[in-house]
């Protein structure tokens, strides 16, 4: 007979971003029953039998903890799940864009010092080659929107500190203030390849790059992600067996959809880049100069 006082019954929901799903687990002695799916549906059910009740409870607790780490929250039951509006097409497209960037980045948790933007783009191309034309156009659109959102004075400051030449006179450090339009574009592509979490942090405060996520050694990794600009077209060409160097189907399709949206014509910068970078970002400049 099962010890009811020690049984587990949990109902968890995940409603971050466009997600709206549930995960429910119950134990009955040595039997574990899991039900999961989209909120408002019956979902799917799996049943697993363990050797004994203690093992069942222990393994179930591990599952619950893993779900909580992924952002699931516990509610009393289905009746307590908050109502969630259906995500817009733009919200779905944005999530798809960042999920593709993350899924194709095999360096996101390990070997950051060996990160290769070109290889990341190759992985991304292979992943997107499984998608339809409409999805690729939406990927391209989200890429341009995010590139334009990074066209700011602060990100230009970061570009100069990471990529431009500099001179030293004692403790004083002076950076070349020239900004190449092309190089700054490729730099912003490189930032996008680093993933949503880091990009949003940098947009809020460029000094957050000191917390990780960057390979700051210029000799090992020049901040250039140019390949991202053409990844959707190359994926389309790979899927259709055409020459990727002659194919601009996706770029042209986006221009027809939204003629005013173009990474070569970003909005006006919110402010001029900083003249004295060392005075504005002393710790950031000291750290990066030491690494470079």
C-alpha positions as CSV (number, residue, x, y, z in Angstrom):
1,X,0.0,0.0,0.0
2,X,1.4,3.4,-1.0
3,X,2.4,5.9,1.7
4,X,0.0,8.7,0.7
5,X,1.8,11.3,2.9
6,X,5.0,10.8,0.8
7,X,3.5,10.8,-2.6
8,X,4.3,13.6,-5.0
9,X,1.8,15.6,-7.1
10,X,3.0,18.7,-8.9
11,X,1.5,20.9,-11.6
12,X,4.0,23.2,-13.4
13,X,3.6,25.7,-16.1
14,X,6.0,27.5,-18.5
15,X,4.6,30.8,-19.9
16,X,7.8,32.7,-20.8
17,X,7.9,34.3,-24.2
18,X,5.5,32.5,-26.5
19,X,5.5,29.3,-24.4
20,X,2.2,28.2,-22.8
21,X,2.7,24.7,-21.7
22,X,2.2,22.5,-18.6
23,X,4.0,19.6,-17.0
24,X,2.3,17.5,-14.3
25,X,3.7,14.6,-12.4
26,X,2.2,12.2,-9.8
27,X,3.6,9.3,-8.0
28,X,1.7,6.2,-6.6
29,X,4.2,4.0,-4.8
30,X,6.7,2.9,-7.4
31,X,4.7,4.3,-10.3
32,X,5.4,7.7,-11.9
33,X,2.8,9.3,-14.2
34,X,3.7,12.4,-16.2
35,X,1.3,14.5,-18.3
36,X,2.5,17.3,-20.5
37,X,1.5,19.6,-23.4
38,X,0.0,22.9,-24.2
39,X,-2.2,24.6,-21.6
40,X,-5.8,23.9,-22.3
41,X,-5.3,20.5,-23.9
42,X,-5.2,17.0,-22.5
43,X,-1.6,16.7,-23.4
44,X,0.3,13.4,-23.6
45,X,0.8,10.9,-20.8
46,X,3.7,8.6,-19.9
47,X,3.9,6.1,-17.1
48,X,7.1,4.7,-15.7
49,X,7.5,2.0,-13.0
50,X,10.5,2.0,-10.7
51,X,11.9,-0.8,-8.5
52,X,10.6,0.8,-5.3
53,X,8.7,3.8,-4.0
54,X,11.8,5.5,-2.6
55,X,13.6,5.4,-6.0
56,X,10.4,6.7,-7.7
57,X,10.1,9.7,-5.4
58,X,13.8,10.5,-5.7
59,X,13.8,10.4,-9.5
60,X,10.6,12.4,-9.6
61,X,12.1,15.1,-7.3
62,X,15.0,15.4,-9.8
63,X,12.6,15.8,-12.7
64,X,10.7,18.5,-10.8
65,X,13.9,20.4,-10.0
66,X,15.1,20.2,-13.6
67,X,11.8,21.7,-14.8
68,X,12.0,24.5,-12.3
69,X,15.5,25.4,-13.4
70,X,14.1,25.7,-16.9
71,X,11.7,28.4,-15.8
72,X,8.6,26.3,-15.0
73,X,6.5,27.6,-12.1
74,X,4.3,25.5,-9.8
75,X,0.5,26.2,-9.5
76,X,-2.1,24.4,-7.5
77,X,-3.8,22.9,-10.5
78,X,-5.1,23.6,-14.0
79,X,-7.7,26.0,-12.7
80,X,-4.9,28.3,-11.3
81,X,-3.0,28.7,-14.6
82,X,-3.0,32.4,-15.6
83,X,-4.7,33.2,-18.9
84,X,-2.1,34.0,-21.6
85,X,-2.7,35.9,-24.8
86,X,-1.7,34.3,-28.0
87,X,1.7,35.5,-29.2
88,X,1.8,37.8,-32.2
89,X,3.5,36.7,-35.5
90,X,6.4,39.0,-34.6
91,X,6.9,37.4,-31.2
92,X,6.9,34.0,-32.8
93,X,9.4,35.1,-35.4
94,X,11.7,36.7,-32.8
95,X,11.7,33.6,-30.7
96,X,12.4,31.5,-33.8
97,X,15.4,33.7,-34.7
98,X,17.0,33.5,-31.3
99,X,16.3,29.8,-30.9
100,X,18.1,29.2,-34.2
101,X,21.1,31.3,-33.1
102,X,21.3,29.3,-29.8
103,X,20.7,25.9,-31.3
104,X,23.5,26.3,-33.8
105,X,26.1,27.6,-31.3
106,X,28.0,24.6,-30.0
107,X,30.3,26.9,-28.0
108,X,27.6,28.5,-25.8
109,X,28.5,26.5,-22.7
110,X,32.0,25.3,-23.4
111,X,35.2,26.2,-25.3
112,X,34.3,29.9,-25.6
113,X,38.0,30.7,-26.3
114,X,37.7,28.5,-29.4
115,X,34.6,30.1,-30.8
116,X,34.5,30.3,-34.6
117,X,31.9,32.6,-36.1
118,X,32.3,31.1,-39.6
119,X,31.6,27.6,-38.3
120,X,28.7,28.9,-36.3
121,X,27.2,30.3,-39.5
122,X,27.7,27.0,-41.2
123,X,25.9,25.2,-38.5
124,X,23.1,27.8,-38.7
125,X,22.9,27.4,-42.4
126,X,22.4,23.7,-42.1
127,X,19.7,24.2,-39.4
128,X,17.8,26.8,-41.5
129,X,18.0,24.7,-44.6
130,X,15.3,22.6,-43.1
131,X,12.9,25.6,-43.0
132,X,10.5,26.9,-45.6
133,X,10.9,30.2,-47.5
134,X,8.4,32.1,-45.3
135,X,10.4,31.2,-42.2
136,X,13.6,32.2,-43.8
137,X,12.2,35.6,-44.8
138,X,11.1,36.1,-41.2
139,X,14.5,35.1,-39.9
140,X,16.1,37.7,-42.2
141,X,13.6,40.3,-41.0
142,X,14.4,39.7,-37.4
143,X,18.1,39.8,-38.1
144,X,17.8,43.2,-39.7
145,X,15.6,44.5,-36.9
146,X,18.1,43.4,-34.3
147,X,21.1,44.8,-36.3
148,X,19.4,48.1,-36.4
149,X,18.6,48.0,-32.7
150,X,22.4,47.6,-32.1
151,X,23.1,50.7,-34.1
152,X,23.8,52.9,-31.1
153,X,26.5,55.1,-29.8
154,X,27.2,52.8,-26.9
155,X,27.7,49.7,-29.2
156,X,29.9,51.9,-31.4
157,X,32.0,52.6,-28.3
158,X,32.3,48.9,-27.7
159,X,33.3,48.3,-31.3
160,X,36.1,50.8,-31.0
161,X,37.4,49.4,-27.8
162,X,37.4,45.8,-29.0
163,X,38.4,46.3,-32.6
164,X,40.2,49.6,-33.3
165,X,43.9,50.4,-32.9
166,X,45.0,52.3,-29.9
167,X,48.1,54.0,-28.5
168,X,49.4,54.3,-25.0
169,X,51.3,57.0,-23.2
170,X,51.9,55.9,-19.7
171,X,48.5,55.0,-18.2
172,X,46.7,57.0,-20.9
173,X,45.1,55.0,-23.7
174,X,43.8,56.6,-26.9
175,X,41.7,54.7,-29.5
176,X,41.4,55.4,-33.2
177,X,38.0,56.9,-33.5
178,X,37.4,55.9,-37.1
179,X,34.4,53.6,-37.6
180,X,34.1,51.6,-40.9
181,X,30.4,51.2,-41.8
182,X,31.1,47.7,-43.1
183,X,33.2,46.6,-40.1
184,X,30.7,48.0,-37.6
185,X,27.9,46.0,-39.4
186,X,30.0,42.8,-39.3
187,X,30.7,43.5,-35.6
188,X,27.0,43.8,-34.9
189,X,26.4,40.5,-36.7
190,X,29.1,38.9,-34.5
191,X,27.2,40.2,-31.4
192,X,23.9,38.7,-32.6
193,X,25.7,35.3,-33.0
194,X,26.5,35.5,-29.3
195,X,22.8,35.0,-28.4
196,X,19.9,36.9,-27.1
197,X,20.9,37.1,-23.4
198,X,24.2,38.6,-24.1
199,X,22.9,41.0,-26.7
200,X,20.2,42.3,-24.4
201,X,22.7,42.8,-21.7
202,X,25.1,44.7,-23.9
203,X,22.3,46.9,-25.2
204,X,21.6,47.8,-21.6
205,X,25.2,48.2,-20.5
206,X,28.2,47.5,-22.7
207,X,30.5,46.8,-19.7
208,X,28.5,43.6,-19.1
209,X,30.8,42.0,-21.7
210,X,33.3,41.7,-18.8
211,X,31.1,39.1,-17.3
212,X,31.7,36.5,-20.0
213,X,30.5,35.4,-23.4
214,X,33.2,37.2,-25.4
215,X,36.5,36.0,-26.5
216,X,38.4,39.3,-26.1
217,X,41.7,38.2,-27.5
218,X,41.9,40.0,-30.8
219,X,44.6,37.7,-32.2
220,X,42.3,34.7,-31.7
221,X,38.9,36.1,-32.7
222,X,38.4,39.1,-34.9
223,X,34.8,40.3,-34.1
224,X,33.4,39.6,-37.6
225,X,30.1,37.8,-38.2
226,X,29.5,38.9,-41.9
227,X,28.3,35.5,-42.8
228,X,25.1,36.0,-40.8
229,X,23.9,38.6,-43.4
230,X,23.6,35.9,-46.0
231,X,22.8,32.8,-44.0
232,X,19.1,32.7,-44.9
233,X,19.8,32.9,-48.6
234,X,22.5,30.3,-48.3
235,X,20.1,28.0,-46.4
236,X,17.5,28.5,-49.2
237,X,20.1,27.7,-51.8
238,X,21.2,24.6,-49.9
239,X,17.6,23.4,-49.7
240,X,16.9,24.0,-53.3
241,X,20.3,22.9,-54.8
242,X,21.1,26.2,-56.3
243,X,24.4,28.2,-56.3
244,X,24.6,30.1,-53.0
245,X,26.8,32.8,-54.5
246,X,24.1,33.7,-57.0
247,X,21.1,33.5,-54.8
248,X,19.5,36.5,-53.1
249,X,15.9,35.1,-53.0
250,X,15.4,35.8,-49.3
251,X,17.0,39.3,-49.3
252,X,14.9,40.3,-52.3
253,X,11.8,38.8,-50.8
254,X,12.3,40.9,-47.6
255,X,12.8,44.0,-49.7
256,X,9.5,43.4,-51.4
257,X,7.8,42.8,-48.0
258,X,9.3,45.8,-46.3
259,X,11.2,48.2,-48.6
260,X,12.2,50.5,-45.8
261,X,13.9,47.7,-43.7
262,X,17.6,47.3,-44.7
263,X,20.7,46.7,-42.7
264,X,22.6,49.0,-45.1
265,X,20.3,51.9,-44.1
266,X,20.0,51.8,-40.3
267,X,18.1,54.4,-38.3
268,X,20.0,57.5,-37.0
269,X,22.3,56.7,-34.2
270,X,20.9,57.8,-30.8
271,X,24.1,59.8,-30.0
272,X,27.7,60.3,-31.3
273,X,30.3,57.7,-30.2
274,X,32.3,58.7,-27.1
275,X,35.4,60.8,-27.6
276,X,37.3,59.8,-24.5
277,X,36.7,56.0,-24.1
278,X,39.1,55.6,-21.2
279,X,37.3,58.2,-19.2
280,X,33.9,56.8,-20.0
281,X,34.8,53.1,-19.4
282,X,37.9,52.9,-17.3
283,X,37.5,49.3,-16.1
284,X,36.4,48.1,-19.5
285,X,39.3,49.8,-21.3
286,X,41.9,48.5,-18.8
287,X,40.7,45.0,-19.0
288,X,40.6,44.8,-22.8
289,X,43.9,46.6,-23.3
290,X,45.5,44.1,-21.0
291,X,44.0,41.2,-23.1
292,X,44.9,42.7,-26.4
